[in-house]
């Protein structure tokens, strides 16, 4: 069952769901979701001399990514066919009896921008800023502004609270992330 605006507000007030900061609840809390804003930090993939990145080689990923911080009031330009990582400006905490999904807002989709390639599912117990997998599927570059409402999070109830929620006890790779994080697939210290 998807939580309604009424239930979302009750869970936020109880401290079960954390969206911090929730700058404008009247605008951000939708009938069945909460709009999340874009942060100012992005991870871009560099074109390089190598033929490909090795998903299991952390050095390969590190060598082929760079972090870009957009100054206040300036846009990040997402070019056609480009893929970058961004993140939400809000810190999100999902209680152990709920799961969440992050989806793009309709207004962003109508610009041919998608906010996740595959990782729209947020586990019970997750805490941190949500990494967004931003792609421009269109033929024109699109300016994205830090602070703009770019995605929405939908919360659903589970049959019972998770017995082993996402978090440090499980060795969860992205728990507590505060910025966009490249893949940690090959990090042995996290597997």
Buried (B, 14 or more C-beta within 10 A) or exposed (E): EEBBBEBBBEBBEEEBBBBEEBEEEEEBBBEBBBBBBBBBBBBBBEEEEEEEBEEEEBEBBEEBBEEEEBEEEEEBEBEEEBBBBBBBBBBBBBBBBBBBBBBBBEEBEEBBBBBBEEEBEBBBBBBBBBBBBBBBEBEEEBEBBBEBBBBBBBBEEEEEEBEEBBBEEEEBBBBEBEBBBBBBBBEEEEE
